[in-house]
């Protein structure tokens, strides 16, 4: 019997991660650890926003770049852009709010509002109630899904389902519902860990004729 037990344990250890049962805590812990080890990243994505009240759906694609400690760039094909240059966060959304860009200080506490990975993987078990949500193949890659329910009411969304890659522990897809009812579906179509990224990549130049709204002071330039 002891030999059978040892053989069973050895057989289980030899199984690929996709064939093993994984706890929600184990999934989120390995994803958070992998995220903390990244010095930089590049990901391409598609995003679909749905407004259940109006039935309107909008799909776009884009590229997100991140470099530690505080550089971020999200470029959408629509022309919208989010950029953090190390001290300032710029929100330029001409597709919905033309003619202006919002400027605000960029600190660790507001990173989660614009950076999806930070939103989900920065101290996740202290911020969310985590549960398993099954397994799926996303873009040809094996993943396990987890459900995240915020422990506080001021996190911008009521719940999220996040698919974590079984191989590299990166986020491959997520769905969330914002506190105002919008549903957001994002699929990561390519992911590159630790690429070389120059600081100039994250610089934002205010387009000609665009007003700057300074969130800290309320002034408009």
Biotite code that builds the C-alpha atoms (Angstrom):
import biotite.structure as struc

atoms = struc.array([
    struc.Atom([0.000, 0.000, 0.000], chain_id="A", res_id=1, res_name="UNK", atom_name="CA", element="C"),
    struc.Atom([2.855, 2.362, 0.862], chain_id="A", res_id=2, res_name="UNK", atom_name="CA", element="C"),
    struc.Atom([4.420, 1.658, -2.540], chain_id="A", res_id=3, res_name="UNK", atom_name="CA", element="C"),
    struc.Atom([1.139, 2.450, -4.282], chain_id="A", res_id=4, res_name="UNK", atom_name="CA", element="C"),
    struc.Atom([0.906, 5.720, -2.352], chain_id="A", res_id=5, res_name="UNK", atom_name="CA", element="C"),
    struc.Atom([4.428, 6.687, -3.399], chain_id="A", res_id=6, res_name="UNK", atom_name="CA", element="C"),
    struc.Atom([3.723, 5.777, -7.000], chain_id="A", res_id=7, res_name="UNK", atom_name="CA", element="C"),
    struc.Atom([0.545, 7.844, -6.961], chain_id="A", res_id=8, res_name="UNK", atom_name="CA", element="C"),
    struc.Atom([2.444, 10.823, -5.565], chain_id="A", res_id=9, res_name="UNK", atom_name="CA", element="C"),
    struc.Atom([5.144, 10.453, -8.215], chain_id="A", res_id=10, res_name="UNK", atom_name="CA", element="C"),
    struc.Atom([2.547, 10.200, -10.966], chain_id="A", res_id=11, res_name="UNK", atom_name="CA", element="C"),
    struc.Atom([0.816, 13.350, -9.699], chain_id="A", res_id=12, res_name="UNK", atom_name="CA", element="C"),
    struc.Atom([4.109, 15.252, -9.596], chain_id="A", res_id=13, res_name="UNK", atom_name="CA", element="C"),
    struc.Atom([4.759, 14.289, -13.203], chain_id="A", res_id=14, res_name="UNK", atom_name="CA", element="C"),
    struc.Atom([1.451, 15.692, -14.410], chain_id="A", res_id=15, res_name="UNK", atom_name="CA", element="C"),
    struc.Atom([1.547, 19.044, -16.222], chain_id="A", res_id=16, res_name="UNK", atom_name="CA", element="C"),
    struc.Atom([0.119, 21.919, -14.258], chain_id="A", res_id=17, res_name="UNK", atom_name="CA", element="C"),
    struc.Atom([-3.020, 21.886, -16.459], chain_id="A", res_id=18, res_name="UNK", atom_name="CA", element="C"),
    struc.Atom([-3.901, 18.415, -15.198], chain_id="A", res_id=19, res_name="UNK", atom_name="CA", element="C"),
    struc.Atom([-3.599, 19.258, -11.503], chain_id="A", res_id=20, res_name="UNK", atom_name="CA", element="C"),
    struc.Atom([-6.201, 20.772, -9.257], chain_id="A", res_id=21, res_name="UNK", atom_name="CA", element="C"),
    struc.Atom([-5.050, 24.229, -8.221], chain_id="A", res_id=22, res_name="UNK", atom_name="CA", element="C"),
    struc.Atom([-6.309, 26.233, -5.297], chain_id="A", res_id=23, res_name="UNK", atom_name="CA", element="C"),
    struc.Atom([-7.334, 29.821, -5.878], chain_id="A", res_id=24, res_name="UNK", atom_name="CA", element="C"),
    struc.Atom([-4.718, 30.999, -3.386], chain_id="A", res_id=25, res_name="UNK", atom_name="CA", element="C"),
    struc.Atom([-1.966, 29.090, -5.194], chain_id="A", res_id=26, res_name="UNK", atom_name="CA", element="C"),
    struc.Atom([-2.992, 30.551, -8.546], chain_id="A", res_id=27, res_name="UNK", atom_name="CA", element="C"),
    struc.Atom([-3.062, 34.158, -7.371], chain_id="A", res_id=28, res_name="UNK", atom_name="CA", element="C"),
    struc.Atom([0.128, 33.742, -5.345], chain_id="A", res_id=29, res_name="UNK", atom_name="CA", element="C"),
    struc.Atom([2.164, 32.507, -8.332], chain_id="A", res_id=30, res_name="UNK", atom_name="CA", element="C"),
    struc.Atom([0.691, 35.240, -10.545], chain_id="A", res_id=31, res_name="UNK", atom_name="CA", element="C"),
    struc.Atom([1.561, 37.941, -8.009], chain_id="A", res_id=32, res_name="UNK", atom_name="CA", element="C"),
    struc.Atom([5.081, 36.519, -7.610], chain_id="A", res_id=33, res_name="UNK", atom_name="CA", element="C"),
    struc.Atom([5.637, 36.461, -11.382], chain_id="A", res_id=34, res_name="UNK", atom_name="CA", element="C"),
    struc.Atom([4.377, 40.053, -11.652], chain_id="A", res_id=35, res_name="UNK", atom_name="CA", element="C"),
    struc.Atom([6.730, 41.224, -8.884], chain_id="A", res_id=36, res_name="UNK", atom_name="CA", element="C"),
    struc.Atom([9.710, 39.706, -10.707], chain_id="A", res_id=37, res_name="UNK", atom_name="CA", element="C"),
    struc.Atom([9.069, 41.614, -13.943], chain_id="A", res_id=38, res_name="UNK", atom_name="CA", element="C"),
    struc.Atom([11.293, 44.626, -14.540], chain_id="A", res_id=39, res_name="UNK", atom_name="CA", element="C"),
    struc.Atom([9.363, 45.506, -17.713], chain_id="A", res_id=40, res_name="UNK", atom_name="CA", element="C"),
    struc.Atom([6.712, 44.067, -20.015], chain_id="A", res_id=41, res_name="UNK", atom_name="CA", element="C"),
    struc.Atom([4.934, 44.555, -23.322], chain_id="A", res_id=42, res_name="UNK", atom_name="CA", element="C"),
    struc.Atom([1.476, 43.214, -24.091], chain_id="A", res_id=43, res_name="UNK", atom_name="CA", element="C"),
    struc.Atom([-0.954, 43.572, -26.980], chain_id="A", res_id=44, res_name="UNK", atom_name="CA", element="C"),
    struc.Atom([-4.654, 43.321, -26.180], chain_id="A", res_id=45, res_name="UNK", atom_name="CA", element="C"),
    struc.Atom([-8.196, 43.641, -27.414], chain_id="A", res_id=46, res_name="UNK", atom_name="CA", element="C"),
    struc.Atom([-10.827, 45.264, -25.220], chain_id="A", res_id=47, res_name="UNK", atom_name="CA", element="C"),
    struc.Atom([-14.604, 45.183, -25.422], chain_id="A", res_id=48, res_name="UNK", atom_name="CA", element="C"),
    struc.Atom([-16.695, 47.576, -23.336], chain_id="A", res_id=49, res_name="UNK", atom_name="CA", element="C"),
    struc.Atom([-20.413, 46.879, -22.973], chain_id="A", res_id=50, res_name="UNK", atom_name="CA", element="C"),
    struc.Atom([-23.019, 49.182, -21.446], chain_id="A", res_id=51, res_name="UNK", atom_name="CA", element="C"),
    struc.Atom([-25.929, 46.945, -20.356], chain_id="A", res_id=52, res_name="UNK", atom_name="CA", element="C"),
    struc.Atom([-28.240, 49.950, -19.983], chain_id="A", res_id=53, res_name="UNK", atom_name="CA", element="C"),
    struc.Atom([-27.874, 51.098, -23.586], chain_id="A", res_id=54, res_name="UNK", atom_name="CA", element="C"),
    struc.Atom([-26.769, 47.847, -25.183], chain_id="A", res_id=55, res_name="UNK", atom_name="CA", element="C"),
    struc.Atom([-23.825, 49.667, -26.782], chain_id="A", res_id=56, res_name="UNK", atom_name="CA", element="C"),
    struc.Atom([-20.631, 47.707, -27.315], chain_id="A", res_id=57, res_name="UNK", atom_name="CA", element="C"),
    struc.Atom([-17.249, 49.131, -28.283], chain_id="A", res_id=58, res_name="UNK", atom_name="CA", element="C"),
    struc.Atom([-14.220, 47.042, -29.229], chain_id="A", res_id=59, res_name="UNK", atom_name="CA", element="C"),
    struc.Atom([-10.699, 48.358, -29.609], chain_id="A", res_id=60, res_name="UNK", atom_name="CA", element="C"),
    struc.Atom([-7.138, 47.083, -29.408], chain_id="A", res_id=61, res_name="UNK", atom_name="CA", element="C"),
    struc.Atom([-3.905, 48.450, -28.074], chain_id="A", res_id=62, res_name="UNK", atom_name="CA", element="C"),
    struc.Atom([-0.482, 47.979, -26.547], chain_id="A", res_id=63, res_name="UNK", atom_name="CA", element="C"),
    struc.Atom([0.532, 48.315, -22.913], chain_id="A", res_id=64, res_name="UNK", atom_name="CA", element="C"),
    struc.Atom([4.128, 48.908, -21.817], chain_id="A", res_id=65, res_name="UNK", atom_name="CA", element="C"),
    struc.Atom([5.338, 48.915, -18.245], chain_id="A", res_id=66, res_name="UNK", atom_name="CA", element="C"),
    struc.Atom([8.750, 49.497, -16.703], chain_id="A", res_id=67, res_name="UNK", atom_name="CA", element="C"),
    struc.Atom([9.647, 49.587, -13.023], chain_id="A", res_id=68, res_name="UNK", atom_name="CA", element="C"),
    struc.Atom([9.328, 51.498, -10.887], chain_id="A", res_id=69, res_name="UNK", atom_name="CA", element="C"),
    struc.Atom([6.705, 53.909, -12.243], chain_id="A", res_id=70, res_name="UNK", atom_name="CA", element="C"),
    struc.Atom([6.636, 54.065, -16.047], chain_id="A", res_id=71, res_name="UNK", atom_name="CA", element="C"),
    struc.Atom([3.477, 53.102, -17.931], chain_id="A", res_id=72, res_name="UNK", atom_name="CA", element="C"),
    struc.Atom([2.115, 53.583, -21.443], chain_id="A", res_id=73, res_name="UNK", atom_name="CA", element="C"),
    struc.Atom([-1.192, 52.335, -22.859], chain_id="A", res_id=74, res_name="UNK", atom_name="CA", element="C"),
    struc.Atom([-1.848, 53.176, -26.503], chain_id="A", res_id=75, res_name="UNK", atom_name="CA", element="C"),
    struc.Atom([-5.239, 52.418, -28.051], chain_id="A", res_id=76, res_name="UNK", atom_name="CA", element="C"),
    struc.Atom([-5.892, 52.187, -31.775], chain_id="A", res_id=77, res_name="UNK", atom_name="CA", element="C"),
    struc.Atom([-8.634, 54.788, -31.221], chain_id="A", res_id=78, res_name="UNK", atom_name="CA", element="C"),
    struc.Atom([-5.955, 57.379, -30.408], chain_id="A", res_id=79, res_name="UNK", atom_name="CA", element="C"),
    struc.Atom([-6.602, 57.300, -26.665], chain_id="A", res_id=80, res_name="UNK", atom_name="CA", element="C"),
    struc.Atom([-3.502, 57.150, -24.494], chain_id="A", res_id=81, res_name="UNK", atom_name="CA", element="C"),
    struc.Atom([-2.573, 56.700, -20.858], chain_id="A", res_id=82, res_name="UNK", atom_name="CA", element="C"),
    struc.Atom([1.017, 57.620, -19.979], chain_id="A", res_id=83, res_name="UNK", atom_name="CA", element="C"),
    struc.Atom([2.958, 57.753, -16.724], chain_id="A", res_id=84, res_name="UNK", atom_name="CA", element="C"),
    struc.Atom([6.382, 59.330, -17.184], chain_id="A", res_id=85, res_name="UNK", atom_name="CA", element="C"),
    struc.Atom([7.739, 58.724, -13.699], chain_id="A", res_id=86, res_name="UNK", atom_name="CA", element="C"),
    struc.Atom([6.075, 61.577, -11.839], chain_id="A", res_id=87, res_name="UNK", atom_name="CA", element="C"),
    struc.Atom([2.970, 62.542, -13.825], chain_id="A", res_id=88, res_name="UNK", atom_name="CA", element="C"),
    struc.Atom([0.023, 60.538, -15.128], chain_id="A", res_id=89, res_name="UNK", atom_name="CA", element="C"),
    struc.Atom([-1.581, 61.750, -18.361], chain_id="A", res_id=90, res_name="UNK", atom_name="CA", element="C"),
    struc.Atom([-5.060, 60.659, -19.469], chain_id="A", res_id=91, res_name="UNK", atom_name="CA", element="C"),
    struc.Atom([-5.747, 61.591, -23.088], chain_id="A", res_id=92, res_name="UNK", atom_name="CA", element="C"),
    struc.Atom([-9.087, 60.224, -24.323], chain_id="A", res_id=93, res_name="UNK", atom_name="CA", element="C"),
    struc.Atom([-10.038, 62.015, -27.546], chain_id="A", res_id=94, res_name="UNK", atom_name="CA", element="C"),
    struc.Atom([-12.496, 59.261, -28.521], chain_id="A", res_id=95, res_name="UNK", atom_name="CA", element="C"),
    struc.Atom([-14.780, 60.205, -25.622], chain_id="A", res_id=96, res_name="UNK", atom_name="CA", element="C"),
    struc.Atom([-13.512, 63.565, -24.275], chain_id="A", res_id=97, res_name="UNK", atom_name="CA", element="C"),
    struc.Atom([-11.950, 65.439, -27.208], chain_id="A", res_id=98, res_name="UNK", atom_name="CA", element="C"),
    struc.Atom([-9.866, 68.572, -26.795], chain_id="A", res_id=99, res_name="UNK", atom_name="CA", element="C"),
    struc.Atom([-8.439, 67.924, -23.354], chain_id="A", res_id=100, res_name="UNK", atom_name="CA", element="C"),
    struc.Atom([-5.907, 65.880, -21.411], chain_id="A", res_id=101, res_name="UNK", atom_name="CA", element="C"),
    struc.Atom([-6.027, 65.294, -17.654], chain_id="A", res_id=102, res_name="UNK", atom_name="CA", element="C"),
    struc.Atom([-2.783, 65.612, -15.715], chain_id="A", res_id=103, res_name="UNK", atom_name="CA", element="C"),
    struc.Atom([-2.269, 64.296, -12.187], chain_id="A", res_id=104, res_name="UNK", atom_name="CA", element="C"),
    struc.Atom([0.570, 63.186, -9.908], chain_id="A", res_id=105, res_name="UNK", atom_name="CA", element="C"),
    struc.Atom([1.482, 59.529, -10.426], chain_id="A", res_id=106, res_name="UNK", atom_name="CA", element="C"),
    struc.Atom([2.057, 57.625, -7.222], chain_id="A", res_id=107, res_name="UNK", atom_name="CA", element="C"),
    struc.Atom([1.808, 54.019, -6.135], chain_id="A", res_id=108, res_name="UNK", atom_name="CA", element="C"),
    struc.Atom([-1.664, 54.469, -4.693], chain_id="A", res_id=109, res_name="UNK", atom_name="CA", element="C"),
    struc.Atom([-3.225, 55.440, -8.038], chain_id="A", res_id=110, res_name="UNK", atom_name="CA", element="C"),
    struc.Atom([-1.331, 52.958, -10.206], chain_id="A", res_id=111, res_name="UNK", atom_name="CA", element="C"),
    struc.Atom([-4.069, 50.361, -9.759], chain_id="A", res_id=112, res_name="UNK", atom_name="CA", element="C"),
    struc.Atom([-6.630, 52.691, -11.316], chain_id="A", res_id=113, res_name="UNK", atom_name="CA", element="C"),
    struc.Atom([-4.951, 52.519, -14.728], chain_id="A", res_id=114, res_name="UNK", atom_name="CA", element="C"),
    struc.Atom([-2.662, 49.464, -14.722], chain_id="A", res_id=115, res_name="UNK", atom_name="CA", element="C"),
    struc.Atom([-4.656, 46.200, -14.954], chain_id="A", res_id=116, res_name="UNK", atom_name="CA", element="C"),
    struc.Atom([-1.835, 43.977, -13.698], chain_id="A", res_id=117, res_name="UNK", atom_name="CA", element="C"),
    struc.Atom([-1.239, 46.196, -10.665], chain_id="A", res_id=118, res_name="UNK", atom_name="CA", element="C"),
    struc.Atom([-4.976, 46.361, -10.114], chain_id="A", res_id=119, res_name="UNK", atom_name="CA", element="C"),
    struc.Atom([-5.216, 42.585, -9.722], chain_id="A", res_id=120, res_name="UNK", atom_name="CA", element="C"),
    struc.Atom([-1.760, 41.471, -8.574], chain_id="A", res_id=121, res_name="UNK", atom_name="CA", element="C"),
    struc.Atom([-0.584, 44.077, -6.065], chain_id="A", res_id=122, res_name="UNK", atom_name="CA", element="C"),
    struc.Atom([-1.144, 42.409, -2.645], chain_id="A", res_id=123, res_name="UNK", atom_name="CA", element="C"),
    struc.Atom([-4.187, 40.571, -4.023], chain_id="A", res_id=124, res_name="UNK", atom_name="CA", element="C"),
    struc.Atom([-5.063, 38.423, -1.021], chain_id="A", res_id=125, res_name="UNK", atom_name="CA", element="C"),
    struc.Atom([-5.262, 41.430, 1.290], chain_id="A", res_id=126, res_name="UNK", atom_name="CA", element="C"),
    struc.Atom([-7.508, 43.286, -1.158], chain_id="A", res_id=127, res_name="UNK", atom_name="CA", element="C"),
    struc.Atom([-9.747, 40.563, -2.578], chain_id="A", res_id=128, res_name="UNK", atom_name="CA", element="C"),
    struc.Atom([-11.723, 37.499, -1.652], chain_id="A", res_id=129, res_name="UNK", atom_name="CA", element="C"),
    struc.Atom([-10.316, 34.924, -4.093], chain_id="A", res_id=130, res_name="UNK", atom_name="CA", element="C"),
    struc.Atom([-12.039, 31.799, -5.422], chain_id="A", res_id=131, res_name="UNK", atom_name="CA", element="C"),
    struc.Atom([-11.405, 29.324, -8.239], chain_id="A", res_id=132, res_name="UNK", atom_name="CA", element="C"),
    struc.Atom([-13.354, 29.624, -11.492], chain_id="A", res_id=133, res_name="UNK", atom_name="CA", element="C"),
    struc.Atom([-12.203, 26.619, -13.526], chain_id="A", res_id=134, res_name="UNK", atom_name="CA", element="C"),
    struc.Atom([-9.772, 26.138, -16.397], chain_id="A", res_id=135, res_name="UNK", atom_name="CA", element="C"),
    struc.Atom([-9.801, 27.231, -20.027], chain_id="A", res_id=136, res_name="UNK", atom_name="CA", element="C"),
    struc.Atom([-7.593, 27.525, -23.092], chain_id="A", res_id=137, res_name="UNK", atom_name="CA", element="C"),
    struc.Atom([-7.066, 31.188, -24.043], chain_id="A", res_id=138, res_name="UNK", atom_name="CA", element="C"),
    struc.Atom([-5.315, 31.893, -27.351], chain_id="A", res_id=139, res_name="UNK", atom_name="CA", element="C"),
    struc.Atom([-3.966, 28.364, -27.410], chain_id="A", res_id=140, res_name="UNK", atom_name="CA", element="C"),
    struc.Atom([-2.547, 28.621, -23.874], chain_id="A", res_id=141, res_name="UNK", atom_name="CA", element="C"),
    struc.Atom([-3.736, 26.654, -20.850], chain_id="A", res_id=142, res_name="UNK", atom_name="CA", element="C"),
    struc.Atom([-5.019, 28.866, -18.045], chain_id="A", res_id=143, res_name="UNK", atom_name="CA", element="C"),
    struc.Atom([-6.814, 28.691, -14.718], chain_id="A", res_id=144, res_name="UNK", atom_name="CA", element="C"),
    struc.Atom([-9.398, 31.306, -13.798], chain_id="A", res_id=145, res_name="UNK", atom_name="CA", element="C"),
    struc.Atom([-9.975, 32.979, -10.462], chain_id="A", res_id=146, res_name="UNK", atom_name="CA", element="C"),
    struc.Atom([-12.734, 35.264, -9.250], chain_id="A", res_id=147, res_name="UNK", atom_name="CA", element="C"),
    struc.Atom([-11.745, 38.399, -7.331], chain_id="A", res_id=148, res_name="UNK", atom_name="CA", element="C"),
    struc.Atom([-14.275, 40.215, -5.167], chain_id="A", res_id=149, res_name="UNK", atom_name="CA", element="C"),
    struc.Atom([-12.996, 43.472, -3.632], chain_id="A", res_id=150, res_name="UNK", atom_name="CA", element="C"),
    struc.Atom([-12.973, 43.661, 0.162], chain_id="A", res_id=151, res_name="UNK", atom_name="CA", element="C"),
    struc.Atom([-13.425, 47.445, -0.041], chain_id="A", res_id=152, res_name="UNK", atom_name="CA", element="C"),
    struc.Atom([-16.079, 49.361, -1.928], chain_id="A", res_id=153, res_name="UNK", atom_name="CA", element="C"),
    struc.Atom([-13.785, 52.010, -3.453], chain_id="A", res_id=154, res_name="UNK", atom_name="CA", element="C"),
    struc.Atom([-11.831, 49.855, -5.917], chain_id="A", res_id=155, res_name="UNK", atom_name="CA", element="C"),
    struc.Atom([-13.725, 50.817, -9.068], chain_id="A", res_id=156, res_name="UNK", atom_name="CA", element="C"),
    struc.Atom([-15.253, 47.417, -9.810], chain_id="A", res_id=157, res_name="UNK", atom_name="CA", element="C"),
    struc.Atom([-17.599, 44.993, -8.096], chain_id="A", res_id=158, res_name="UNK", atom_name="CA", element="C"),
    struc.Atom([-15.903, 41.780, -9.199], chain_id="A", res_id=159, res_name="UNK", atom_name="CA", element="C"),
    struc.Atom([-13.536, 40.323, -11.764], chain_id="A", res_id=160, res_name="UNK", atom_name="CA", element="C"),
    struc.Atom([-12.695, 36.998, -13.338], chain_id="A", res_id=161, res_name="UNK", atom_name="CA", element="C"),
    struc.Atom([-9.030, 36.665, -14.300], chain_id="A", res_id=162, res_name="UNK", atom_name="CA", element="C"),
    struc.Atom([-7.407, 33.889, -16.330], chain_id="A", res_id=163, res_name="UNK", atom_name="CA", element="C"),
    struc.Atom([-3.796, 33.099, -15.298], chain_id="A", res_id=164, res_name="UNK", atom_name="CA", element="C"),
    struc.Atom([-1.379, 31.356, -17.672], chain_id="A", res_id=165, res_name="UNK", atom_name="CA", element="C"),
    struc.Atom([-0.332, 27.917, -16.419], chain_id="A", res_id=166, res_name="UNK", atom_name="CA", element="C"),
    struc.Atom([3.160, 28.318, -17.888], chain_id="A", res_id=167, res_name="UNK", atom_name="CA", element="C"),
    struc.Atom([4.379, 31.871, -17.228], chain_id="A", res_id=168, res_name="UNK", atom_name="CA", element="C"),
    struc.Atom([1.709, 32.971, -14.684], chain_id="A", res_id=169, res_name="UNK", atom_name="CA", element="C"),
    struc.Atom([0.816, 36.074, -16.696], chain_id="A", res_id=170, res_name="UNK", atom_name="CA", element="C"),
    struc.Atom([-2.713, 37.404, -17.096], chain_id="A", res_id=171, res_name="UNK", atom_name="CA", element="C"),
    struc.Atom([-4.214, 36.166, -20.382], chain_id="A", res_id=172, res_name="UNK", atom_name="CA", element="C"),
    struc.Atom([-7.780, 37.448, -20.074], chain_id="A", res_id=173, res_name="UNK", atom_name="CA", element="C"),
    struc.Atom([-10.035, 39.237, -17.642], chain_id="A", res_id=174, res_name="UNK", atom_name="CA", element="C"),
    struc.Atom([-13.644, 40.292, -17.279], chain_id="A", res_id=175, res_name="UNK", atom_name="CA", element="C"),
    struc.Atom([-14.863, 42.847, -14.788], chain_id="A", res_id=176, res_name="UNK", atom_name="CA", element="C"),
    struc.Atom([-17.897, 44.966, -14.039], chain_id="A", res_id=177, res_name="UNK", atom_name="CA", element="C"),
    struc.Atom([-17.246, 48.535, -12.975], chain_id="A", res_id=178, res_name="UNK", atom_name="CA", element="C"),
    struc.Atom([-19.133, 50.168, -10.129], chain_id="A", res_id=179, res_name="UNK", atom_name="CA", element="C"),
    struc.Atom([-21.154, 52.157, -12.691], chain_id="A", res_id=180, res_name="UNK", atom_name="CA", element="C"),
    struc.Atom([-22.262, 48.979, -14.480], chain_id="A", res_id=181, res_name="UNK", atom_name="CA", element="C"),
    struc.Atom([-19.927, 48.870, -17.496], chain_id="A", res_id=182, res_name="UNK", atom_name="CA", element="C"),
    struc.Atom([-18.651, 45.428, -18.449], chain_id="A", res_id=183, res_name="UNK", atom_name="CA", element="C"),
    struc.Atom([-15.037, 45.167, -19.616], chain_id="A", res_id=184, res_name="UNK", atom_name="CA", element="C"),
    struc.Atom([-13.643, 42.141, -21.453], chain_id="A", res_id=185, res_name="UNK", atom_name="CA", element="C"),
    struc.Atom([-9.892, 42.115, -22.210], chain_id="A", res_id=186, res_name="UNK", atom_name="CA", element="C"),
    struc.Atom([-7.892, 39.435, -24.015], chain_id="A", res_id=187, res_name="UNK", atom_name="CA", element="C"),
    struc.Atom([-4.083, 39.539, -24.063], chain_id="A", res_id=188, res_name="UNK", atom_name="CA", element="C"),
    struc.Atom([-3.067, 38.556, -27.598], chain_id="A", res_id=189, res_name="UNK", atom_name="CA", element="C"),
    struc.Atom([0.706, 38.687, -27.015], chain_id="A", res_id=190, res_name="UNK", atom_name="CA", element="C"),
    struc.Atom([2.938, 39.057, -23.978], chain_id="A", res_id=191, res_name="UNK", atom_name="CA", element="C"),
    struc.Atom([6.674, 39.804, -23.786], chain_id="A", res_id=192, res_name="UNK", atom_name="CA", element="C"),
    struc.Atom([8.395, 39.782, -20.380], chain_id="A", res_id=193, res_name="UNK", atom_name="CA", element="C"),
    struc.Atom([11.342, 42.093, -19.648], chain_id="A", res_id=194, res_name="UNK", atom_name="CA", element="C"),
    struc.Atom([11.844, 43.796, -23.039], chain_id="A", res_id=195, res_name="UNK", atom_name="CA", element="C"),
    struc.Atom([14.280, 46.684, -23.408], chain_id="A", res_id=196, res_name="UNK", atom_name="CA", element="C"),
    struc.Atom([12.253, 49.889, -23.125], chain_id="A", res_id=197, res_name="UNK", atom_name="CA", element="C"),
    struc.Atom([13.679, 53.403, -23.200], chain_id="A", res_id=198, res_name="UNK", atom_name="CA", element="C"),
    struc.Atom([12.350, 56.074, -20.868], chain_id="A", res_id=199, res_name="UNK", atom_name="CA", element="C"),
    struc.Atom([11.396, 58.221, -23.866], chain_id="A", res_id=200, res_name="UNK", atom_name="CA", element="C"),
    struc.Atom([8.777, 55.614, -24.776], chain_id="A", res_id=201, res_name="UNK", atom_name="CA", element="C"),
    struc.Atom([6.712, 56.802, -21.809], chain_id="A", res_id=202, res_name="UNK", atom_name="CA", element="C"),
    struc.Atom([6.953, 60.512, -22.495], chain_id="A", res_id=203, res_name="UNK", atom_name="CA", element="C"),
    struc.Atom([3.709, 62.351, -23.308], chain_id="A", res_id=204, res_name="UNK", atom_name="CA", element="C"),
    struc.Atom([3.595, 65.447, -25.515], chain_id="A", res_id=205, res_name="UNK", atom_name="CA", element="C"),
    struc.Atom([0.425, 67.498, -25.293], chain_id="A", res_id=206, res_name="UNK", atom_name="CA", element="C"),
    struc.Atom([-1.091, 67.754, -28.796], chain_id="A", res_id=207, res_name="UNK", atom_name="CA", element="C"),
    struc.Atom([-1.467, 71.218, -30.254], chain_id="A", res_id=208, res_name="UNK", atom_name="CA", element="C"),
    struc.Atom([-4.736, 72.888, -29.325], chain_id="A", res_id=209, res_name="UNK", atom_name="CA", element="C"),
    struc.Atom([-5.508, 70.467, -26.485], chain_id="A", res_id=210, res_name="UNK", atom_name="CA", element="C"),
    struc.Atom([-6.297, 71.911, -23.050], chain_id="A", res_id=211, res_name="UNK", atom_name="CA", element="C"),
    struc.Atom([-4.542, 70.512, -19.989], chain_id="A", res_id=212, res_name="UNK", atom_name="CA", element="C"),
    struc.Atom([-6.751, 69.928, -16.950], chain_id="A", res_id=213, res_name="UNK", atom_name="CA", element="C"),
    struc.Atom([-4.617, 69.732, -13.810], chain_id="A", res_id=214, res_name="UNK", atom_name="CA", element="C"),
    struc.Atom([-6.490, 67.456, -11.421], chain_id="A", res_id=215, res_name="UNK", atom_name="CA", element="C"),
    struc.Atom([-4.467, 68.501, -8.375], chain_id="A", res_id=216, res_name="UNK", atom_name="CA", element="C"),
    struc.Atom([-5.247, 72.216, -8.689], chain_id="A", res_id=217, res_name="UNK", atom_name="CA", element="C"),
    struc.Atom([-8.327, 72.202, -10.897], chain_id="A", res_id=218, res_name="UNK", atom_name="CA", element="C"),
    struc.Atom([-6.621, 74.685, -13.228], chain_id="A", res_id=219, res_name="UNK", atom_name="CA", element="C"),
    struc.Atom([-6.998, 74.519, -17.002], chain_id="A", res_id=220, res_name="UNK", atom_name="CA", element="C"),
    struc.Atom([-4.116, 75.544, -19.264], chain_id="A", res_id=221, res_name="UNK", atom_name="CA", element="C"),
])
